[in-house]
Amino acid sequence: ADGVDRAALCAAVFGDPAKLTSLEAIVHPAVRAAREAFLLEHGSAPLVVFDIPLLYEKGGVEEVDAVLVVSAPAEVQRDRVLARPGMTAERFAQVLALQLPDAEKRERADYVIDTGCALDQTRAAVAKLVNELTA
């Protein structure tokens, strides 16, 4: 099989801060380079969006013009995450421990879209924000 076996990789590093730090030392510079290349290619677009899950935790806020946080209520988030293949309550707890609390992310964000609603409502909120930002 080609590519990375994400489940095996996660199993190898989660719960081991030294291994996670080693992995991040490899991945983060590569992701940053890819992001910079993308911006060079698409920088003239009316809007460029980067999905950066650990923006606050790992840095980079100073490199973007604005931050949008998409967030669902804790119980909705938990149900959605635990429905993913291979996800366990223990692993979910480990993931949450690496992140700033949702309330803090919401407080720091320039924009917040609540995703605890129906998908069509979320899509409408995203479309409205895109229209505002590109007007």
GUMIMI-287552 format. One record per atom (N, C-alpha, C): residue number from 1; chain; atom name; x, y, z. Coordinates in nm, 4 decimals. Layout:
GUMIMI-287552
num | cadena | atomo | xx | yy | zz
NUM | A | CA | X | Y | Z $
...
end
This chain:
GUMIMI-287552
num | cadena | atomo | xx | yy | zz
1 | A | N | 0.0840 | -0.1188 | 0.0000 $
1 | A | CA | 0.0000 | 0.0000 | 0.0000 $
1 | A | C | 0.0880 | 0.1243 | 0.0000 $
2 | A | N | 0.0437 | 0.2242 | -0.0725 $
2 | A | CA | 0.1158 | 0.3504 | -0.0785 $
2 | A | C | 0.0699 | 0.4418 | 0.0337 $
3 | A | N | 0.1559 | 0.5363 | 0.0692 $
3 | A | CA | 0.1174 | 0.6356 | 0.1676 $
3 | A | C | 0.1466 | 0.5919 | 0.3098 $
4 | A | N | 0.0906 | 0.6680 | 0.4015 $
4 | A | CA | 0.1150 | 0.6476 | 0.5435 $
4 | A | C | -0.0006 | 0.5701 | 0.6049 $
5 | A | N | 0.0305 | 0.4716 | 0.6855 $
5 | A | CA | -0.0709 | 0.3997 | 0.7625 $
5 | A | C | -0.0978 | 0.4853 | 0.8857 $
6 | A | N | -0.1982 | 0.5726 | 0.8737 $
6 | A | CA | -0.2255 | 0.6708 | 0.9796 $
6 | A | C | -0.2570 | 0.6040 | 1.1132 $
7 | A | N | -0.3306 | 0.4939 | 1.1095 $
7 | A | CA | -0.3668 | 0.4263 | 1.2342 $
7 | A | C | -0.2421 | 0.3750 | 1.3056 $
8 | A | N | -0.1512 | 0.3142 | 1.2304 $
8 | A | CA | -0.0269 | 0.2629 | 1.2896 $
8 | A | C | 0.0603 | 0.3771 | 1.3410 $
9 | A | N | 0.0679 | 0.4830 | 1.2649 $
9 | A | CA | 0.1480 | 0.5981 | 1.3058 $
9 | A | C | 0.0924 | 0.6603 | 1.4335 $
10 | A | N | -0.0375 | 0.6786 | 1.4377 $
10 | A | CA | -0.1009 | 0.7341 | 1.5583 $
10 | A | C | -0.0772 | 0.6439 | 1.6790 $
11 | A | N | -0.0916 | 0.5144 | 1.6581 $
11 | A | CA | -0.0699 | 0.4201 | 1.7682 $
11 | A | C | 0.0730 | 0.4281 | 1.8191 $
12 | A | N | 0.1670 | 0.4552 | 1.7295 $
12 | A | CA | 0.3086 | 0.4601 | 1.7676 $
12 | A | C | 0.3457 | 0.5865 | 1.8437 $
13 | A | N | 0.2755 | 0.6979 | 1.8184 $
13 | A | CA | 0.3185 | 0.8243 | 1.8803 $
13 | A | C | 0.2266 | 0.8776 | 1.9889 $
14 | A | N | 0.0982 | 0.8493 | 1.9821 $
14 | A | CA | 0.0081 | 0.9031 | 2.0840 $
14 | A | C | 0.0415 | 0.8447 | 2.2196 $
15 | A | N | 0.0477 | 0.9316 | 2.3162 $
15 | A | CA | 0.0825 | 0.8894 | 2.4515 $
15 | A | C | 0.2319 | 0.8886 | 2.4765 $
16 | A | N | 0.3119 | 0.9189 | 2.3747 $
16 | A | CA | 0.4577 | 0.9238 | 2.3891 $
16 | A | C | 0.5045 | 1.0602 | 2.3393 $
17 | A | N | 0.5170 | 1.1576 | 2.4313 $
17 | A | CA | 0.5514 | 1.2937 | 2.3897 $
17 | A | C | 0.6808 | 1.3041 | 2.3093 $
18 | A | N | 0.7814 | 1.2238 | 2.3405 $
18 | A | CA | 0.9079 | 1.2308 | 2.2676 $
18 | A | C | 0.8895 | 1.1863 | 2.1228 $
19 | A | N | 0.8151 | 1.0784 | 2.1019 $
19 | A | CA | 0.7904 | 1.0310 | 1.9656 $
19 | A | C | 0.7047 | 1.1304 | 1.8882 $
20 | A | N | 0.6052 | 1.1894 | 1.9550 $
20 | A | CA | 0.5202 | 1.2877 | 1.8885 $
20 | A | C | 0.6031 | 1.4100 | 1.8479 $
21 | A | N | 0.6916 | 1.4548 | 1.9339 $
21 | A | CA | 0.7786 | 1.5681 | 1.9020 $
21 | A | C | 0.8687 | 1.5355 | 1.7839 $
22 | A | N | 0.9224 | 1.4139 | 1.7796 $
22 | A | CA | 1.0067 | 1.3727 | 1.6672 $
22 | A | C | 0.9275 | 1.3726 | 1.5363 $
23 | A | N | 0.8062 | 1.3219 | 1.5410 $
23 | A | CA | 0.7217 | 1.3199 | 1.4218 $
23 | A | C | 0.6899 | 1.4622 | 1.3769 $
24 | A | N | 0.6556 | 1.5485 | 1.4715 $
24 | A | CA | 0.6237 | 1.6873 | 1.4373 $
24 | A | C | 0.7432 | 1.7588 | 1.3750 $
25 | A | N | 0.8645 | 1.7250 | 1.4197 $
25 | A | CA | 0.9853 | 1.7870 | 1.3638 $
25 | A | C | 1.0034 | 1.7518 | 1.2166 $
26 | A | N | 0.9476 | 1.6395 | 1.1757 $
26 | A | CA | 0.9534 | 1.5978 | 1.0356 $
26 | A | C | 0.8360 | 1.6575 | 0.9576 $
27 | A | N | 0.7178 | 1.6462 | 1.0133 $
27 | A | CA | 0.5957 | 1.6823 | 0.9410 $
27 | A | C | 0.5753 | 1.8332 | 0.9303 $
28 | A | N | 0.5924 | 1.9051 | 1.0387 $
28 | A | CA | 0.5584 | 2.0475 | 1.0386 $
28 | A | C | 0.6366 | 2.1298 | 0.9355 $
29 | A | N | 0.7683 | 2.1119 | 0.9219 $
29 | A | CA | 0.8384 | 2.1880 | 0.8165 $
29 | A | C | 0.7899 | 2.1531 | 0.6752 $
30 | A | N | 0.7581 | 2.0280 | 0.6524 $
30 | A | CA | 0.7084 | 1.9868 | 0.5203 $
30 | A | C | 0.5723 | 2.0499 | 0.4924 $
31 | A | N | 0.4863 | 2.0530 | 0.5922 $
31 | A | CA | 0.3537 | 2.1131 | 0.5760 $
31 | A | C | 0.3674 | 2.2639 | 0.5547 $
32 | A | N | 0.4557 | 2.3282 | 0.6296 $
32 | A | CA | 0.4785 | 2.4723 | 0.6135 $
32 | A | C | 0.5273 | 2.5025 | 0.4713 $
33 | A | N | 0.6196 | 2.4234 | 0.4200 $
33 | A | CA | 0.6704 | 2.4434 | 0.2843 $
33 | A | C | 0.5590 | 2.4258 | 0.1811 $
34 | A | N | 0.4750 | 2.3267 | 0.1999 $
34 | A | CA | 0.3635 | 2.3040 | 0.1080 $
34 | A | C | 0.2652 | 2.4208 | 0.1134 $
35 | A | N | 0.2412 | 2.4723 | 0.2320 $
35 | A | CA | 0.1509 | 2.5870 | 0.2483 $
35 | A | C | 0.2091 | 2.7109 | 0.1781 $
36 | A | N | 0.3377 | 2.7334 | 0.1947 $
36 | A | CA | 0.4024 | 2.8480 | 0.1296 $
36 | A | C | 0.3969 | 2.8355 | -0.0226 $
37 | A | N | 0.4205 | 2.7156 | -0.0737 $
37 | A | CA | 0.4139 | 2.6929 | -0.2185 $
37 | A | C | 0.2720 | 2.7161 | -0.2704 $
38 | A | N | 0.1735 | 2.6703 | -0.1958 $
38 | A | CA | 0.0338 | 2.6899 | -0.2338 $
38 | A | C | 0.0011 | 2.8382 | -0.2387 $
39 | A | N | 0.0474 | 2.9122 | -0.1387 $
39 | A | CA | 0.0202 | 3.0551 | -0.1335 $
39 | A | C | 0.0878 | 3.1288 | -0.2491 $
40 | A | N | 0.2090 | 3.0887 | -0.2841 $
40 | A | CA | 0.2757 | 3.1493 | -0.3994 $
40 | A | C | 0.1951 | 3.1288 | -0.5266 $
41 | A | N | 0.1393 | 3.0097 | -0.5413 $
41 | A | CA | 0.0628 | 2.9773 | -0.6614 $
41 | A | C | -0.0746 | 3.0429 | -0.6636 $
42 | A | N | -0.1373 | 3.0545 | -0.5463 $
42 | A | CA | -0.2770 | 3.1005 | -0.5401 $
42 | A | C | -0.2945 | 3.2324 | -0.4662 $
43 | A | N | -0.1856 | 3.3007 | -0.4358 $
43 | A | CA | -0.1926 | 3.4232 | -0.3566 $
43 | A | C | -0.2738 | 3.5347 | -0.4173 $
44 | A | N | -0.2961 | 3.5316 | -0.5482 $
44 | A | CA | -0.3748 | 3.6364 | -0.6123 $
44 | A | C | -0.5252 | 3.6077 | -0.6066 $
45 | A | N | -0.5639 | 3.4939 | -0.5535 $
45 | A | CA | -0.7061 | 3.4602 | -0.5422 $
45 | A | C | -0.7730 | 3.5553 | -0.4425 $
46 | A | N | -0.9028 | 3.5772 | -0.4570 $
46 | A | CA | -0.9726 | 3.6674 | -0.3644 $
46 | A | C | -0.9702 | 3.6182 | -0.2191 $
47 | A | N | -0.9561 | 3.4871 | -0.2017 $
47 | A | CA | -0.9560 | 3.4298 | -0.0674 $
47 | A | C | -0.8772 | 3.2994 | -0.0710 $
48 | A | N | -0.7851 | 3.2837 | 0.0216 $
48 | A | CA | -0.7102 | 3.1589 | 0.0355 $
48 | A | C | -0.7379 | 3.1077 | 0.1768 $
49 | A | N | -0.7734 | 2.9800 | 0.1857 $
49 | A | CA | -0.8081 | 2.9202 | 0.3140 $
49 | A | C | -0.7121 | 2.8058 | 0.3433 $
50 | A | N | -0.6589 | 2.8049 | 0.4636 $
50 | A | CA | -0.5760 | 2.6944 | 0.5108 $
50 | A | C | -0.6472 | 2.6293 | 0.6284 $
51 | A | N | -0.6534 | 2.4980 | 0.6276 $
51 | A | CA | -0.7090 | 2.4199 | 0.7373 $
51 | A | C | -0.5915 | 2.3798 | 0.8255 $
52 | A | N | -0.5773 | 2.4478 | 0.9403 $
52 | A | CA | -0.4635 | 2.4247 | 1.0281 $
52 | A | C | -0.5172 | 2.3868 | 1.1664 $
53 | A | N | -0.5324 | 2.2574 | 1.1914 $
53 | A | CA | -0.5964 | 2.2128 | 1.3153 $
53 | A | C | -0.5312 | 2.2631 | 1.4447 $
54 | A | N | -0.3998 | 2.2735 | 1.4495 $
54 | A | CA | -0.3320 | 2.3151 | 1.5730 $
54 | A | C | -0.2654 | 2.4520 | 1.5563 $
55 | A | N | -0.3357 | 2.5432 | 1.4910 $
55 | A | CA | -0.2807 | 2.6759 | 1.4635 $
55 | A | C | -0.2374 | 2.7474 | 1.5913 $
56 | A | N | -0.3218 | 2.7506 | 1.6900 $
56 | A | CA | -0.2878 | 2.8192 | 1.8150 $
56 | A | C | -0.1816 | 2.7431 | 1.8938 $
57 | A | N | -0.1934 | 2.6118 | 1.8932 $
57 | A | CA | -0.1039 | 2.5304 | 1.9750 $
57 | A | C | 0.0381 | 2.5256 | 1.9192 $
58 | A | N | 0.0525 | 2.5230 | 1.7870 $
58 | A | CA | 0.1844 | 2.5053 | 1.7247 $
58 | A | C | 0.2377 | 2.6318 | 1.6593 $
59 | A | N | 0.1587 | 2.7377 | 1.6587 $
59 | A | CA | 0.2043 | 2.8646 | 1.6029 $
59 | A | C | 0.1647 | 2.8830 | 1.4585 $
60 | A | N | 0.1680 | 3.0084 | 1.4171 $
60 | A | CA | 0.1349 | 3.0422 | 1.2803 $
60 | A | C | 0.0258 | 3.1467 | 1.2687 $
61 | A | N | -0.0331 | 3.1860 | 1.3809 $
61 | A | CA | -0.1412 | 3.2853 | 1.3779 $
61 | A | C | -0.0927 | 3.4143 | 1.3130 $
62 | A | N | 0.0327 | 3.4490 | 1.3380 $
62 | A | CA | 0.0874 | 3.5732 | 1.2831 $
62 | A | C | 0.1050 | 3.5673 | 1.1312 $
63 | A | N | 0.0918 | 3.4503 | 1.0729 $
63 | A | CA | 0.1115 | 3.4340 | 0.9286 $
63 | A | C | -0.0190 | 3.4410 | 0.8492 $
64 | A | N | -0.1302 | 3.4571 | 0.9165 $
64 | A | CA | -0.2591 | 3.4632 | 0.8480 $
64 | A | C | -0.3274 | 3.5962 | 0.8785 $
65 | A | N | -0.4179 | 3.6365 | 0.7897 $
65 | A | CA | -0.4884 | 3.7633 | 0.8083 $
65 | A | C | -0.6029 | 3.7518 | 0.9085 $
66 | A | N | -0.6645 | 3.6353 | 0.9149 $
66 | A | CA | -0.7778 | 3.6148 | 1.0048 $
66 | A | C | -0.7893 | 3.4662 | 1.0359 $
67 | A | N | -0.8526 | 3.4378 | 1.1485 $
67 | A | CA | -0.8725 | 3.2994 | 1.1910 $
67 | A | C | -1.0216 | 3.2725 | 1.2069 $
68 | A | N | -1.0640 | 3.1640 | 1.1439 $
68 | A | CA | -1.2001 | 3.1132 | 1.1596 $
68 | A | C | -1.1906 | 2.9845 | 1.2396 $
69 | A | N | -1.2685 | 2.9747 | 1.3445 $
69 | A | CA | -1.2781 | 2.8506 | 1.4206 $
69 | A | C | -1.4160 | 2.7921 | 1.3931 $
70 | A | N | -1.4166 | 2.6659 | 1.3510 $
70 | A | CA | -1.5427 | 2.5935 | 1.3376 $
70 | A | C | -1.5540 | 2.5039 | 1.4604 $
71 | A | N | -1.6693 | 2.5070 | 1.5223 $
71 | A | CA | -1.6811 | 2.4432 | 1.6524 $
71 | A | C | -1.8224 | 2.3917 | 1.6747 $
72 | A | N | -1.8290 | 2.2723 | 1.7302 $
72 | A | CA | -1.9570 | 2.2136 | 1.7692 $
72 | A | C | -1.9581 | 2.1987 | 1.9210 $
73 | A | N | -2.0759 | 2.1929 | 1.9806 $
73 | A | CA | -2.0819 | 2.1669 | 2.1249 $
73 | A | C | -2.0068 | 2.0380 | 2.1589 $
74 | A | N | -1.9504 | 2.0326 | 2.2777 $
74 | A | CA | -1.8637 | 1.9212 | 2.3186 $
74 | A | C | -1.9280 | 1.7842 | 2.2953 $
75 | A | N | -2.0553 | 1.7692 | 2.3279 $
75 | A | CA | -2.1188 | 1.6374 | 2.3122 $
75 | A | C | -2.1350 | 1.6005 | 2.1647 $
76 | A | N | -2.1595 | 1.6980 | 2.0794 $
76 | A | CA | -2.1699 | 1.6727 | 1.9356 $
76 | A | C | -2.0328 | 1.6353 | 1.8804 $
77 | A | N | -1.9308 | 1.7111 | 1.9203 $
77 | A | CA | -1.7947 | 1.6802 | 1.8763 $
77 | A | C | -1.7562 | 1.5382 | 1.9170 $
78 | A | N | -1.7832 | 1.5028 | 2.0424 $
78 | A | CA | -1.7473 | 1.3701 | 2.0930 $
78 | A | C | -1.8162 | 1.2602 | 2.0116 $
79 | A | N | -1.9461 | 1.2760 | 1.9886 $
79 | A | CA | -2.0200 | 1.1757 | 1.9120 $
79 | A | C | -1.9637 | 1.1617 | 1.7706 $
80 | A | N | -1.9324 | 1.2725 | 1.7073 $
80 | A | CA | -1.8791 | 1.2692 | 1.5707 $
80 | A | C | -1.7415 | 1.2034 | 1.5663 $
81 | A | N | -1.6560 | 1.2413 | 1.6591 $
81 | A | CA | -1.5200 | 1.1877 | 1.6592 $
81 | A | C | -1.5221 | 1.0382 | 1.6915 $
82 | A | N | -1.6005 | 0.9977 | 1.7885 $
82 | A | CA | -1.6038 | 0.8566 | 1.8257 $
82 | A | C | -1.6675 | 0.7691 | 1.7179 $
83 | A | N | -1.7385 | 0.8304 | 1.6240 $
83 | A | CA | -1.7970 | 0.7544 | 1.5128 $
83 | A | C | -1.6936 | 0.7243 | 1.4039 $
84 | A | N | -1.5754 | 0.7859 | 1.4108 $
84 | A | CA | -1.4711 | 0.7624 | 1.3111 $
84 | A | C | -1.4101 | 0.6244 | 1.3309 $
85 | A | N | -1.3748 | 0.5594 | 1.2211 $
85 | A | CA | -1.3129 | 0.4261 | 1.2322 $
85 | A | C | -1.1846 | 0.4314 | 1.3151 $
86 | A | N | -1.1717 | 0.3388 | 1.4073 $
86 | A | CA | -1.0505 | 0.3272 | 1.4873 $
86 | A | C | -1.0392 | 0.4238 | 1.6039 $
87 | A | N | -1.1340 | 0.5141 | 1.6188 $
87 | A | CA | -1.1265 | 0.6110 | 1.7274 $
87 | A | C | -1.1822 | 0.5487 | 1.8555 $
88 | A | N | -1.1132 | 0.5755 | 1.9649 $
88 | A | CA | -1.1570 | 0.5287 | 2.0956 $
88 | A | C | -1.1707 | 0.6488 | 2.1877 $
89 | A | N | -1.2395 | 0.6304 | 2.2980 $
89 | A | CA | -1.2540 | 0.7384 | 2.3956 $
89 | A | C | -1.1175 | 0.7797 | 2.4506 $
90 | A | N | -1.0284 | 0.6820 | 2.4698 $
90 | A | CA | -0.8946 | 0.7124 | 2.5208 $
90 | A | C | -0.8158 | 0.7972 | 2.4206 $
91 | A | N | -0.8202 | 0.7587 | 2.2958 $
91 | A | CA | -0.7473 | 0.8333 | 2.1930 $
91 | A | C | -0.8063 | 0.9730 | 2.1771 $
92 | A | N | -0.9385 | 0.9833 | 2.1832 $
92 | A | CA | -1.0040 | 1.1133 | 2.1745 $
92 | A | C | -0.9586 | 1.2025 | 2.2899 $
93 | A | N | -0.9484 | 1.1473 | 2.4084 $
93 | A | CA | -0.9009 | 1.2244 | 2.5242 $
93 | A | C | -0.7575 | 1.2728 | 2.5023 $
94 | A | N | -0.6741 | 1.1883 | 2.4416 $
94 | A | CA | -0.5357 | 1.2275 | 2.4119 $
94 | A | C | -0.5317 | 1.3416 | 2.3114 $
95 | A | N | -0.6172 | 1.3347 | 2.2112 $
95 | A | CA | -0.6237 | 1.4407 | 2.1102 $
95 | A | C | -0.6667 | 1.5718 | 2.1763 $
96 | A | N | -0.7703 | 1.5661 | 2.2567 $
96 | A | CA | -0.8184 | 1.6872 | 2.3244 $
96 | A | C | -0.7121 | 1.7476 | 2.4157 $
97 | A | N | -0.6323 | 1.6620 | 2.4778 $
97 | A | CA | -0.5281 | 1.7102 | 2.5690 $
97 | A | C | -0.4213 | 1.7910 | 2.4957 $
98 | A | N | -0.4068 | 1.7690 | 2.3657 $
98 | A | CA | -0.3079 | 1.8424 | 2.2857 $
98 | A | C | -0.3607 | 1.9768 | 2.2371 $
99 | A | N | -0.4903 | 2.0003 | 2.2547 $
99 | A | CA | -0.5545 | 2.1194 | 2.1997 $
99 | A | C | -0.5911 | 2.2196 | 2.3079 $
100 | A | N | -0.5961 | 2.3465 | 2.2676 $
100 | A | CA | -0.6514 | 2.4483 | 2.3561 $
100 | A | C | -0.7986 | 2.4171 | 2.3768 $
101 | A | N | -0.8532 | 2.4533 | 2.4894 $
101 | A | CA | -0.9974 | 2.4337 | 2.5085 $
101 | A | C | -1.0767 | 2.5108 | 2.4013 $
102 | A | N | -1.1878 | 2.4531 | 2.3609 $
102 | A | CA | -1.2703 | 2.5122 | 2.2563 $
102 | A | C | -1.3087 | 2.6560 | 2.2888 $
103 | A | N | -1.3437 | 2.6834 | 2.4121 $
103 | A | CA | -1.3848 | 2.8194 | 2.4500 $
103 | A | C | -1.2718 | 2.9194 | 2.4257 $
104 | A | N | -1.1486 | 2.8785 | 2.4512 $
104 | A | CA | -1.0348 | 2.9676 | 2.4287 $
104 | A | C | -1.0122 | 2.9906 | 2.2791 $
105 | A | N | -1.0275 | 2.8859 | 2.1996 $
105 | A | CA | -1.0129 | 2.9021 | 2.0545 $
105 | A | C | -1.1202 | 2.9975 | 2.0014 $
106 | A | N | -1.2425 | 2.9797 | 2.0484 $
106 | A | CA | -1.3517 | 3.0692 | 2.0061 $
106 | A | C | -1.3201 | 3.2140 | 2.0443 $
107 | A | N | -1.2685 | 3.2331 | 2.1638 $
107 | A | CA | -1.2375 | 3.3673 | 2.2128 $
107 | A | C | -1.1287 | 3.4339 | 2.1288 $
108 | A | N | -1.0301 | 3.3590 | 2.0879 $
108 | A | CA | -0.9180 | 3.4131 | 2.0102 $
108 | A | C | -0.9521 | 3.4367 | 1.8639 $
109 | A | N | -1.0499 | 3.3644 | 1.8125 $
109 | A | CA | -1.0806 | 3.3677 | 1.6693 $
109 | A | C | -1.1382 | 3.5009 | 1.6244 $
110 | A | N | -1.1130 | 3.5327 | 1.4987 $
110 | A | CA | -1.1758 | 3.6490 | 1.4367 $
110 | A | C | -1.3190 | 3.6163 | 1.3969 $
111 | A | N | -1.3416 | 3.4918 | 1.3584 $
111 | A | CA | -1.4734 | 3.4442 | 1.3171 $
111 | A | C | -1.4961 | 3.3061 | 1.3764 $
112 | A | N | -1.6226 | 3.2775 | 1.4107 $
112 | A | CA | -1.6588 | 3.1451 | 1.4619 $
112 | A | C | -1.7829 | 3.0984 | 1.3872 $
113 | A | N | -1.7776 | 2.9752 | 1.3407 $
113 | A | CA | -1.8966 | 2.9133 | 1.2824 $
113 | A | C | -1.9297 | 2.7922 | 1.3678 $
114 | A | N | -2.0505 | 2.7909 | 1.4189 $
114 | A | CA | -2.0979 | 2.6794 | 1.5010 $
114 | A | C | -2.1414 | 2.5679 | 1.4075 $
115 | A | N | -2.0779 | 2.4513 | 1.4224 $
115 | A | CA | -2.1106 | 2.3378 | 1.3358 $
115 | A | C | -2.1959 | 2.2332 | 1.4076 $
116 | A | N | -2.2567 | 2.2732 | 1.5163 $
116 | A | CA | -2.3425 | 2.1806 | 1.5901 $
116 | A | C | -2.4823 | 2.1740 | 1.5335 $
117 | A | N | -2.4996 | 2.2217 | 1.4127 $
117 | A | CA | -2.6307 | 2.2277 | 1.3491 $
117 | A | C | -2.6310 | 2.1386 | 1.2239 $
118 | A | N | -2.7375 | 2.1481 | 1.1487 $
118 | A | CA | -2.7476 | 2.0706 | 1.0239 $
118 | A | C | -2.6425 | 2.1189 | 0.9243 $
119 | A | N | -2.5974 | 2.0279 | 0.8396 $
119 | A | CA | -2.4922 | 2.0584 | 0.7436 $
119 | A | C | -2.5296 | 2.1748 | 0.6516 $
120 | A | N | -2.6560 | 2.1834 | 0.6110 $
120 | A | CA | -2.6950 | 2.2935 | 0.5224 $
120 | A | C | -2.6838 | 2.4283 | 0.5932 $
121 | A | N | -2.7066 | 2.4320 | 0.7237 $
121 | A | CA | -2.6901 | 2.5567 | 0.7986 $
121 | A | C | -2.5418 | 2.5957 | 0.8068 $
122 | A | N | -2.4565 | 2.4974 | 0.8266 $
122 | A | CA | -2.3126 | 2.5247 | 0.8296 $
122 | A | C | -2.2669 | 2.5752 | 0.6938 $
123 | A | N | -2.3109 | 2.5111 | 0.5880 $
123 | A | CA | -2.2736 | 2.5554 | 0.4524 $
123 | A | C | -2.3183 | 2.6992 | 0.4282 $
124 | A | N | -2.4376 | 2.7332 | 0.4739 $
124 | A | CA | -2.4889 | 2.8698 | 0.4559 $
124 | A | C | -2.4043 | 2.9697 | 0.5341 $
125 | A | N | -2.3621 | 2.9333 | 0.6546 $
125 | A | CA | -2.2781 | 3.0221 | 0.7354 $
125 | A | C | -2.1419 | 3.0426 | 0.6691 $
126 | A | N | -2.0868 | 2.9364 | 0.6124 $
126 | A | CA | -1.9581 | 2.9472 | 0.5417 $
126 | A | C | -1.9747 | 3.0360 | 0.4187 $
127 | A | N | -2.0798 | 3.0145 | 0.3411 $
127 | A | CA | -2.1034 | 3.0947 | 0.2202 $
127 | A | C | -2.1197 | 3.2418 | 0.2559 $
128 | A | N | -2.1908 | 3.2695 | 0.3632 $
128 | A | CA | -2.2108 | 3.4083 | 0.4074 $
128 | A | C | -2.0772 | 3.4720 | 0.4434 $
129 | A | N | -1.9931 | 3.4004 | 0.5160 $
129 | A | CA | -1.8630 | 3.4545 | 0.5549 $
129 | A | C | -1.7744 | 3.4753 | 0.4328 $
130 | A | N | -1.7726 | 3.3802 | 0.3406 $
130 | A | CA | -1.6945 | 3.3956 | 0.2176 $
130 | A | C | -1.7389 | 3.5195 | 0.1424 $
131 | A | N | -1.8691 | 3.5391 | 0.1322 $
131 | A | CA | -1.9219 | 3.6584 | 0.0632 $
131 | A | C | -1.8782 | 3.7861 | 0.1328 $
132 | A | N | -1.8819 | 3.7875 | 0.2659 $
132 | A | CA | -1.8392 | 3.9047 | 0.3414 $
132 | A | C | -1.6908 | 3.9342 | 0.3193 $
133 | A | N | -1.6098 | 3.8297 | 0.3239 $
133 | A | CA | -1.4650 | 3.8485 | 0.3140 $
133 | A | C | -1.4192 | 3.8847 | 0.1741 $
134 | A | N | -1.4944 | 3.8444 | 0.0740 $
134 | A | CA | -1.4531 | 3.8726 | -0.0644 $
134 | A | C | -1.5243 | 3.9937 | -0.1239 $
135 | A | N | -1.6148 | 4.0536 | -0.0494 $
135 | A | CA | -1.6895 | 4.1712 | -0.1002 $
135 | A | C | -1.5980 | 4.2923 | -0.1092 $
end
